[in-house]
Amino acid sequence: MINQFEVIETNKMIEEENLDVRTITMGISLLDCIDVDLDACCQKIHDKIFSSAKDLVSTGEYIAREFGVPIVNKRISVTPIALVGGACCHSAEDFVRIAKTLDSVAKEVGVNFLGGYSALVSKGMTAADELLIRSIPQALSSTERVCSSVNLGSTRTGINMDAVKLMGEVILETAERTKDADSLGCAKLVVFCNAPDDNPFMAGAFHGVTEADRIINVGVSGPGVVKTALEKVRGENFEVLCETIKKTAFQVTRVGQLVAREASKLLGVPFGIVDLSLAPTPAIGDSVADILCEIGLEHAGAPGTTAALALLNDQVKKGGVMASSYVGGLSGAFIPVSEDQGMIDAVNAGALTLEKLEAMTCVCSVGLDMIAIPGDTKASTISGIIADEMAIGMVNAKTTAVRLIPVIGKGVGENVEFGGLLGHAPIMPVNPFSCEAFVSRGGRIPAPIHSFKN
């Protein structure tokens, strides 16, 4: 039984080591909002979200005061909008109207982000899917709090290369439409392979169709806690190192479990999962890269980085699953460049490249995340990078993702400032050689042979 005493034990983690609950995310099904009339659909969406989440922010603030645990974000995820708007949206502009409805109600209830402006197209695109995808640049440039994601592949279905090619173009157009804000729209857009239905983290959160009508998912984070724990066993062998990470992950996850159950009780919404990801912030001492350095690397990106990250990711999962019966989402180590000061330092030192980050994604929980690239990068090059990352996820039966930000008007060596939790980033070089003939072939890359499990 979890009790408040367990949280009191973590006061030092909270006060000195940047432990926080990164997000309470309410998932809301909008399947009952489907309507052939666009006005009626938008009204139903507004009413469903408002009635479900009107107390989410105040409840999160109450729990934070009651238990002394910082809860950084309160967010909403909804059913992929390509499914909800398929009956009433006959143009990209129709989907943008739904995006503006989502943005408006997000502001009304006070959440900082709302995810689910999404399409699931790993095997093919319906007309509604394609319309939503083509509407993304306009939707993200005309809203503030809406986040978008597209699932392009899976281990069971392969990779939809038509959608991969299209998304390269969409990312570049989103960057162009938001260039006055250093192409910030791309920070709210992510593509996936094997996207989870219960991810509480943005920009990739959506409420899967297998979920209940409403659900509470919580994401915890504590890179600083793990680093501080490892400082106490500096020089010890790998067995001691692994045990220390597991015990720390256990403590962090227990805090998330307590917050999730309390939010579920107060809101009258079922508890879904705890996502025990190590999600860094730009704050000093809250870095996954710093953990890798504490394990024994001069910089993230040095030889041994992939092995160290694999160890960290595995031990976090092993510790977390002992603390909660319902671990889900992404659950592991995130390696976003702009949101992790240690990663930024590694890039600036020349230790970390895009290719090394890709290798690291083979063993971490997500993929190429919050990476600023030159604004003159070709759409086909972006699609090629996406295809590589989708292949890693497909073959290894894991979630991978890409969130690239082509910063219009800026080039390698310049810096871009996004602000807040999104941080800042040096613009990284991309491979200059063309893959246009490859991404233009069309069709699907088939699922790997080991996907046939029946």
Secondary structure, DSSP 8 states (H G I E B T S, - for coil): ---HHHHHTTHHHHHHS--EEEEEEEEE--GGG--SSHHHHHHHHHHHHHHHHTTHHHHHHHHHHHH---EEEEEEEES-HHHHSTTT--SHHHHHHHHHHHHHHHHHHT-SEEEEEEEE-SS---HHHHHHHHHHHHHHHS-SSEEEEEEEEETTTEEEHHHHHHHHHHHHHHHHHTGGGTTGGGGGEEEEES--TT--STTT----TTS-SEEEEEEEE-HHHHHHHHHTTTT--HHHHHHHHHHHHHHHHHHHHHHHHHHHHHHT--EEEEE--B---SSTT--HHHHHHHHT-SSTTSTTHHHHHHHHHHHHHHHHHTT-S-B-SS-SB---STT-HHHHHHHHTT---HHHHHHHTTTSSS-EEEEEEETT--HHHHHHHHHHHHHHHHHHTS-EEEEEEEETT--TT-EEE--GGG-EEE------S--HHHHTS-SEE---GGG---
